[in-house]
Amino acid sequence: MSSPPRELPEFCNVYLPEYSSDRLLIPTAFLGHFNGVVPEKAILRGFSGRVWLMEVGLIGKDVYFLNGWQRFRTDNSLEEGVFLVFRYDGSHIFDFKLFGRNQCEKIETDNDQLQAQMQETEPFQQLVRLHFLSLPRIKESLEWLVGTTHIMLKSFTMGY
């Protein structure tokens, strides 16, 4: 008989620009899920598979999503009162959901300007634009992955 699937830990936050425009607080009560080691980097991953790279760091005694948060905020057009739910995979990935002020799940979108540009182009041009827009993100992800793999391999060979 197989064991039931493991429940992944979650936390939620309400986006308030006066507190969360530059960084997002990870609740103190959630820090125990890091097993004593707060990751330096994390990935926020949406339902569609789109990812945002984050630096995670301490400010005083609090832990935040830092560099990368501003881009996430802009790309997802966060407005005051948006409710965010993050599910942690136990490693470095946080799957997330956004709920608007209407209490319904908000579908991931780029900023309104990009959406307007996409609607004005031919379908083939849309595909080309989407392809080229994703290349910088792919490059960022690969650079992060190579750096993380190098650190992990170094730690493994040193016996940590």
Phi, psi and omega in degrees: 000128182278154179282154179294153180299143180288133175284131179270140182290147180228156167219161180230162179206149173257129181285117174235113188306325182293341179247338192232017183285327182260337183201161179236128180288131170268123186304139180305320180296339181277340188301334178299337179287351177274000179053041175085352181234105178284124181295145177282333180228152178214164176239128170264126186235126178275170181303325181285351182098353178294141185234154174230131178275136182232144164268139178247134182202167179270139166229109189067234178259002183261149179251137185226155158282124185248250182301130185109334180297318182299319179293318177302313181301314181291312182299328182261008177047050181295134178242158178306133178093355177294137182259126182246136176238127180243133177245123185266131183276359180091355180241275181210007183253132175243111171281144184225158171227147177244138176236128181286178179294344177276004177071014178252151180298135181264130179283141179297132174216158170281179182295162187300326181297315179297318179299318179296319179296319181296323182290337183272352185258163176290156181305318180297318179297325178298315180298316179298314181297317179298319179300311183288329176293330183277341183300316178298322179293321178297317179298314178301315182297316180294319179297318179296316182297317179297315179297316180294317179298319179299315180297317180297316180296319179296316179296319182295317183287338178270355175084022179280000000 
